[in-house]
Amino acid sequence: MLAHCAIAMEAAMGGQPRKQILLGKLIGPFVRSSALGEKPFSKNSPTDPTFVMSDSREFIAERNRLLHLIQRFAEQGPSSVSGAVHTFFGKLTGEEWGVLIYKHLDHHLRQFEA
């Protein structure tokens, strides 16, 4: 889960530039406001297949990686990711990225009641 969250944050922060998928172009505008709304992500929400982690990882290293990314995002602010492409929603503002990053981390932390 830590590696999954880190890879998603790296994509948002420009570490892995992405292109919007066709399905996102077609239906993304209709679900964007729901995804960015106040309601938490539901269980079994879809994920980008490239963010699925099936190998084993070293917990401490992945925890430190994610913490570093969170710190970097906090220091640089949302404007640093403004215009980055989300694979489903396309280009997002920095504030929209901030909401999605928060909701994504919250979604996974709730899995462990953290």
DODREN-510766 format. One record per residue: residue in one letter; chain; x, y, z of N, C-alpha, C in turn. Coordinates in steps of 0.02 Angstrom, whole numbers, plus 50000, padded with zeros to 5 digits. Layout:
<nodes>
   res   chain   n_east   n_north    n_up   ca_east   ca_north   ca_up   c_east   c_north    c_up
     A       A        X         Y       Z         X          Y       Z        X         Y       Z
...
</nodes>
This chain:
<nodes>
   res   chain   n_east   n_north    n_up   ca_east   ca_north   ca_up   c_east   c_north    c_up
     M       A    50041     49941   50000     50000      50000   50000    50044     50063   50000
     L       A    50098     50062   50039     50143      50120   50040    50173     50134   49971
     A       A    50196     50081   49938     50225      50089   49871    50172     50113   49822
     H       A    50113     50087   49827     50057      50108   49784    50044     50183   49792
     C       A    50040     50206   49854     50027      50277   49868    50085     50320   49843
     A       A    50146     50296   49853     50205      50334   49831    50206     50341   49755
     I       A    50192     50288   49719     50192      50291   49646    50139     50339   49621
     A       A    50081     50339   49653     50027      50385   49633    50049     50457   49646
     M       A    50081     50470   49702     50105      50538   49717    50160     50559   49668
     E       A    50204     50513   49652     50258      50529   49604    50228     50548   49536
     A       A    50175     50514   49516     50143      50531   49453    50114     50601   49456
     A       A    50083     50618   49512     50054      50685   49520    50108     50738   49520
     M       A    50166     50721   49547     50219      50770   49555    50267     50771   49496
     G       A    50248     50739   49442     50287      50743   49380    50341     50691   49373
     G       A    50348     50646   49422     50399      50595   49418    50387     50544   49363
     Q       A    50324     50535   49348     50304      50488   49296    50249     50519   49255
     P       A    50265     50561   49207     50213      50595   49167    50166     50543   49136
     R       A    50102     50559   49136     50050      50514   49113    50008     50546   49058
     K       A    49971     50503   49023     49923      50526   48974    49854     50504   48998
     Q       A    49804     50543   48980     49735      50526   48999    49710     50469   48955
     I       A    49679     50419   48986     49652      50363   48948    49587     50383   48914
     L       A    49568     50347   48862     49508      50362   48823    49446     50361   48867
     L       A    49438     50311   48910     49379      50306   48953    49374     50368   48997
     G       A    49430     50392   49021     49430      50453   49062    49407     50514   49022
     K       A    49428     50517   48960     49407      50573   48918    49332     50572   48907
     L       A    49304     50510   48902     49232      50503   48888    49189     50515   48950
     I       A    49206     50484   49007     49162      50490   49065    49192     50529   49124
     G       A    49256     50544   49120     49289      50581   49173    49253     50645   49193
     P       A    49232     50686   49144     49197      50748   49163    49134     50737   49204
     F       A    49102     50679   49195     49040      50666   49231    49050     50643   49303
     V       A    49108     50615   49318     49121      50590   49386    49174     50631   49423
     R       A    49202     50679   49389     49255      50721   49419    49232     50756   49483
     S       A    49173     50787   49480     49150      50824   49539    49137     50776   49598
     S       A    49115     50716   49584     49104      50667   49637    49171     50647   49668
     A       A    49220     50634   49627     49287      50614   49651    49319     50670   49692
     L       A    49306     50731   49674     49336      50788   49708    49293     50814   49766
     G       A    49234     50784   49775     49188      50805   49828    49212     50782   49897
     E       A    49170     50795   49947     49189      50780   50016    49182     50707   50035
     K       A    49144     50669   49998     49133      50599   50015    49198     50559   50004
     P       A    49218     50518   50054     49278      50477   50045    49271     50428   49988
     F       A    49328     50406   49961     49327      50354   49910    49295     50291   49938
     S       A    49257     50257   49897     49226      50195   49921    49274     50137   49916
     K       A    49258     50083   49952     49298      50023   49947    49294     49997   49876
     N       A    49348     49965   49854     49353      49936   49787    49348     49988   49732
     S       A    49370     50049   49746     49373      50100   49694    49422     50078   49641
     P       A    49409     50094   49578     49456      50073   49525    49524     50107   49533
     T       A    49576     50074   49508     49643      50102   49511    49678     50093   49444
     D       A    49724     50136   49431     49765      50131   49371    49804     50065   49376
     P       A    49800     50022   49326     49836      49957   49330    49911     49964   49342
     T       A    49940     50020   49321     50012      50028   49332    50029     50045   49405
     F       A    49978     50058   49445     49988      50072   49516    49976     50011   49560
     V       A    49960     49955   49530     49948      49894   49568    50016     49864   49586
     M       A    50027     49853   49650     50090      49825   49675    50077     49753   49696
     S       A    50112     49707   49663     50103      49636   49680    50167     49605   49708
     D       A    50221     49641   49705     50284      49614   49732    50292     49635   49805
     S       A    50337     49603   49839     50348      49623   49909    50397     49681   49911
     R       A    50388     49724   49960     50429      49783   49968    50454     49787   50040
     E       A    50506     49826   50050     50533      49836   50117    50494     49893   50150
     F       A    50460     49877   50204     50413      49923   50237    50444     49990   50254
     I       A    50500     49990   50288     50531      50052   50312    50551     50096   50252
     A       A    50580     50067   50201     50601      50105   50142    50540     50137   50107
     E       A    50487     50099   50100     50426      50125   50067    50392     50178   50110
     R       A    50392     50168   50176     50364      50218   50221    50403     50283   50215
     N       A    50469     50279   50215     50511      50339   50210    50502     50373   50143
     R       A    50496     50334   50091     50484      50361   50023    50419     50401   50022
     L       A    50366     50372   50049     50301      50407   50049    50303     50469   50094
     L       A    50333     50463   50152     50339      50522   50196    50378     50578   50162
     H       A    50431     50561   50126     50469      50612   50090    50426     50647   50038
     L       A    50386     50608   50001     50343      50637   49950    50290     50682   49980
     I       A    50261     50661   50036     50211      50703   50069    50243     50768   50092
     Q       A    50303     50764   50121     50338      50823   50144    50355     50870   50085
     R       A    50378     50840   50031     50395      50880   49972    50334     50915   49944
     F       A    50277     50879   49941     50215      50910   49916    50194     50967   49963
     A       A    50199     50956   50028     50180      51009   50076    50225     51070   50069
     E       A    50289     51060   50058     50336      51116   50052    50327     51153   49987
     Q       A    50318     51117   49932     50312      51149   49867    50243     51178   49854
     G       A    50193     51150   49886     50125      51175   49878    50090     51149   49816
     P       A    50025     51157   49815     49985      51131   49759    50004     51160   49691
     S       A    50027     51221   49690     50043      51252   49625    50099     51213   49589
     S       A    50139     51176   49626     50194      51138   49596    50170     51080   49552
     V       A    50108     51059   49561     50082      51003   49521    50026     51026   49474
     S       A    50011     51090   49474     49958      51116   49431    49971     51099   49358
     G       A    49922     51070   49326     49927      51052   49255    49952     50982   49243
     A       A    49973     50946   49295     49995      50877   49286    49934     50836   49264
     V       A    49945     50785   49225     49891      50745   49197    49877     50684   49241
     H       A    49814     50677   49259     49788      50618   49294    49765     50570   49240
     T       A    49779     50506   49247     49764      50458   49194    49690     50453   49179
     F       A    49647     50470   49226     49575      50466   49214    49544     50536   49203
     F       A    49563     50585   49244     49531      50650   49242    49566     50701   49198
     G       A    49625     50685   49172     49661      50733   49130    49697     50785   49172
     K       A    49708     50843   49144     49744      50896   49179    49703     50920   49239
     L       A    49738     50926   49296     49706      50949   49357    49743     51011   49383
     T       A    49706     51052   49419     49738      51108   49453    49777     51081   49513
     G       A    49819     51122   49541     49855      51102   49601    49808     51087   49659
     E       A    49755     51126   49665     49706      51114   49719    49670     51048   49708
     E       A    49653     51032   49646     49620      50968   49632    49667     50909   49648
     W       A    49731     50917   49630     49780      50865   49648    49784     50857   49723
     G       A    49784     50913   49758     49787      50910   49831    49729     50871   49861
     V       A    49669     50883   49834     49610      50846   49857    49617     50772   49843
     L       A    49637     50755   49782     49644      50684   49764    49698     50649   49804
     I       A    49754     50683   49814     49808      50654   49854    49783     50641   49925
     Y       A    49751     50690   49954     49724      50681   50022    49674     50623   50024
     K       A    49626     50622   49977     49574      50571   49978    49604     50501   49965
     H       A    49654     50497   49923     49686      50433   49909    49722     50406   49970
     L       A    49761     50449   50003     49796      50428   50064    49746     50410   50119
     D       A    49694     50451   50127     49642      50438   50176    49608     50370   50163
     H       A    49594     50357   50100     49562      50294   50080    49603     50233   50103
     H       A    49668     50236   50092     49710      50179   50111    49723     50177   50186
     L       A    49730     50233   50218     49741      50233   50291    49678     50205   50327
     R       A    49620     50219   50299     49558      50191   50329    49556     50115   50325
     Q       A    49590     50087   50276     49592      50014   50270    49625     49983   50332
     F       A    49671     50020   50362     49707      49995   50420    49686     50030   50484
     E       A    49631     50067   50479     49604      50104   50536    49658     50148   50568
     A       A    49700     50179   50526     49755      50222   50550    49730     50292   50563
</nodes>
